[in-house]
Amino acid sequence: MEKAGRQMMSVLWIILPYSAFLSFLVGHVWRYRHDRFGWYTAIPETDRAQRIGASAFRIGLSGVFVARITDFLMSGPHSHPEGWIYGTITVIEICALTTATIGAVLLFVPDMIGSPARSAVSPLDRITFPILVAGLLTWVAIKFDPNSSGDGYRTAETLFAWFRSLFSLHPNPEPIEHAPIIYQTRGLVLMLFIAIWPYTRLASFIAEPLYRLARRWQPTSSAQPERELSAPRRS
C-alpha cells in the first residue's frame, strides 16, 4: 500500500509536470503551424472591449510573471525577500492580478454570454476563465496564509522547492507531497494552466506580438504576405 501511494505521488508531482511542459512546447509548435498565433487579428468580430482586454491581460500577466520570478529567485529555503523588496513584489502582484483579471473578463465573457458571428470560443477557452479564477483564489489563500510568516515561508518550502527540483536531474516531489492542501491545489492549477495555454486564445496575446516583432527583422524577400500568416487554416 505504501509503495502504491509513493508511485501515485510520483505520477502526480513528477510525471504530470513534465507532461504539462511537453504539452506547452508541442502546443506552441502546433499553434504556429495552425494559425501563426493569429487569433487576435484573424477574427474581425473582435470588439474594442476585447482588444482592451487583450492589452490589459498582456500587461497584467507580464507583471505577475516578473513578480513571481523575482520572489522565486530571491527567496531562501525558509524565508521570503526582506523589507521593501517583498512589499514591492506584493504590490506589483496585486495590481498585476487585478489588471489581468479585468482583461480576462473582457476577453471571455462577451463571447460566452453573447452570440458572435462565428464560433470564437473553443471548449478549452470555456474552462480557461474558471482556471484563472482558481489561480487567483489560491494565490490569495497562500499569500495571506497566517502560518507562512516569520521563520517559515511555506511557498518557498513547498512550491518553489518542488518546482526547482523539476529542472534538476533528481526531481523531488516530497516538498509538495507534505504541503497543505491549498499549496497542492495551486500546483495542480498551475500545471493545468501550463498544459492548455497554447491551445487557447491567450497564447495569441503573448506569442503573436513576439512573432510579428521577429518577422520585422527578417529580410523582406523571405517574408510571406501578412494576410497568409494572420488567417488561420480551415479544417
Disulfide bonds with the S-S distance in Angstrom:
none
